[in-house]
Amino acid sequence: MARINDPELEGYTQELWDTVMRIIHNFRTGMGVWEELGLTFPQSMLLLELHRGGKLNMGELSQRLHITQGVATRMVDLLLEKGLMERGRDEEDRRVVLVCLSRKGARIARLIEEHNRSRIGDFLAAVPEKERYYLLEFLKRLQEQFEKEDTA
């Protein structure tokens, strides 16, 4: 990783980092409909991932959430106890454990998704369309760069 020698770029880098951290903090605390449902932020992310992905094995789930399989298993166990998920076997390969949302879990995931979409939509409504486009393109490029570095 290269060291930044440009003071102006270094200032932008620090400001971007600080801003991203504040956004993450606000997202985790200010949009906390999951807290009202007795869930943690990571648990809500797991529910949303299954809501989008359907049935997943533990390897796929942990990869999508960028967590270890052990952490994913513990989270799934807690959500199973709450009646938000179901666990079963793959019909083609009985060794593979699949997890999916229960009806209750799917209903809660939809609630969280609708709340998040509404809240972010309210923020974005105040941003001109062209700026929204550039913001999304910038964030995608930033994500791609991080992913490229992670695989290098």
Rosetta blueprint (number, residue, H / E / L):
1 M L
2 A L
3 R L
4 I L
5 N L
6 D L
7 P H
8 E H
9 L H
10 E H
11 G H
12 Y H
13 T H
14 Q H
15 E H
16 L H
17 W H
18 D H
19 T H
20 V H
21 M H
22 R H
23 I H
24 I H
25 H H
26 N H
27 F H
28 R H
29 T H
30 G H
31 M L
32 G L
33 V H
34 W H
35 E H
36 E H
37 L L
38 G L
39 L L
40 T L
41 F H
42 P H
43 Q H
44 S H
45 M H
46 L H
47 L H
48 L H
49 E H
50 L H
51 H H
52 R H
53 G H
54 G L
55 K L
56 L E
57 N E
58 M H
59 G H
60 E H
61 L H
62 S H
63 Q H
64 R H
65 L H
66 H L
67 I L
68 T L
69 Q H
70 G H
71 V H
72 A H
73 T H
74 R H
75 M H
76 V H
77 D H
78 L H
79 L H
80 L H
81 E H
82 K L
83 G L
84 L L
85 M E
86 E E
87 R E
88 G E
89 R E
90 D L
91 E L
92 E L
93 D L
94 R L
95 R L
96 V L
97 V E
98 L E
99 V E
100 C E
101 L E
102 S L
103 R H
104 K H
105 G H
106 A H
107 R H
108 I H
109 A H
110 R H
111 L H
112 I H
113 E H
114 E H
115 H H
116 N H
117 R H
118 S H
119 R H
120 I H
121 G H
122 D H
123 F H
124 L H
125 A H
126 A L
127 V L
128 P L
129 E H
130 K H
131 E H
132 R H
133 Y H
134 Y H
135 L H
136 L H
137 E H
138 F H
139 L H
140 K H
141 R H
142 L H
143 Q H
144 E H
145 Q H
146 F H
147 E H
148 K H
149 E H
150 D H
151 T H
152 A L
